[in-house]
Amino acid sequence: MLITIETHKVDERFEWIEVKAADAQQEAGEIVRLVVDDAQAMVTRFAKRYSAKRDHQVKIPDKQLQLIEEYFEEACMAKAVSAKGLDTSDLPDLLPTTIIHFKYPERSTFRKSRAARIKLFLDQALAMISRRDFAGALARLNWVHDLDPANELAFELKIVALRSWRKAAECVAVFEAYVAAHPDKVEPRLGLSEVWLYLDNSRRARDCFEAILEQEPNHPMALVGLAQARCKLGEDPTPDLRRAWLVDMDYTREMVEEHFDFREAKPDGLKPRTLQSIAKHYHIPLKRILKRAHHGVLPMHAPSDGDSLFQFSDKELDRYYNVLKTLGLEIPSTSFPKRKKEEAQAEQPSLFDDL
C-alpha cells in the first residue's frame, strides 16, 4: 500500500513525468520515470517499476490504482493542452505541484485550485520551519513561487529558513528575485543590502543602500546602513548619520551607541591601547567607554600575537569621536571655557545703590 505519490519532475513539453512514491516501509520514496501517453498503460508500468525498485512486492489496492490513473489522465491532458498552446487551463501549471496523500487526504493537492495549493504549501512550510526541516520548507516554498512567482510571504519565509539554516549567502538570490518581483518596495532592497554587509561585501552594500535612498531619500535604516558600508570602506560616515539623526533621532542614537561597527575592513596603524588612555585622550568618562566597548561599537581589534591589549587605529578612533561629537552624544570639554574665580562669585547688589 502506498502512502503518497507526487510529481517529482516534468518535461517542458510533458513528454515524460517523474513521480515519487512512498510506502510504509520506504517513506523516503522511490522515483519512477514514465512516458506520458496512455493513463491506463502508465499505471501498469508504474506499478511494475516501483515494485522492481523495492526489495519486496508492493501490493497497491485497486482504489489507489484508480486514483493514480486519474492523476496520469491529468498528465495526458496537460500534454495535450501544452501541445495546442492553449491558455484556458491551469493543468500545465498545477501538475508539477500535485501530491496525492493516501494516508492523510487533507494534505493532497490533487484537483485543488491554485489558491488552495498555495495556502496548503505555505502552511506546510511554516510547520517544517518550526521542525527545522529547512530543506522541506524551501521545496514547498519553491512550489508556491511556481504557482505565484511574486508571492511575498514565500519570499519572506525562504529568508527565514535560510537564515535559520545559516545559509546567508543563499539569501542573496532570494532577495534579488524578491526585488525583481517587487521593484517598488523598499523592504527587499533593504534586506539585500544588509545581507551584502553581513557577507563583508561593503561595496555592493553601499550601492544597494544608495539605490534605496534614490527611491526614498529619508529612509533612516538605509541612511545608517549606508554609513555602515562607508565606515567599512574607510569613508566618512558622518554626513549620512547626521541625516539619519535628523530623520529619526532615537533609532540613530540606539544604532550608534549599541550596534554600529566603526571598524574599517583593513585599518592602518593599529597599536595596543588601554581603554583608560582612550577615555582620557577624548575626555569621555571611562564608564561610557566600557559600555560602548561591551556593545562592540568602539573600534577595537583583537590583540596581536603575544599582546594582551586590544588594537586601535587613531584614524578610526578620531572618526568615531567625530561622529559622537557631531551628533551631540559627546560634548568637547573645550566648549565650556573656565570662568575666572572672581567672576564666578555671585555679587549681591546694594540696597542703597542709585537706581
ZIFEN-V282765 format. One record per helix or strand. SS is the DSSP state (2 for helix, 1 for strand). FROM is the first residue (numbers start at 1). LEN is the number of residues. If there is no record, write none. Layout:
BEGIN
<<SS | FROM | LEN> <SS | FROM | LEN>>
END
This chain:
BEGIN
<<1 | 2 | 9> <1 | 16 | 8> <1 | 26 | 10> <2 | 39 | 15> <2 | 62 | 23> <2 | 91 | 7> <1 | 99 | 3> <2 | 105 | 3> <2 | 114 | 17> <2 | 134 | 14> <2 | 152 | 13> <2 | 168 | 14> <2 | 186 | 13> <2 | 202 | 14> <2 | 220 | 13> <2 | 238 | 10> <2 | 249 | 11> <1 | 271 | 2> <2 | 275 | 8> <2 | 286 | 10> <1 | 301 | 1> <1 | 311 | 2> <2 | 314 | 13> <2 | 333 | 3> <2 | 341 | 4>>
END
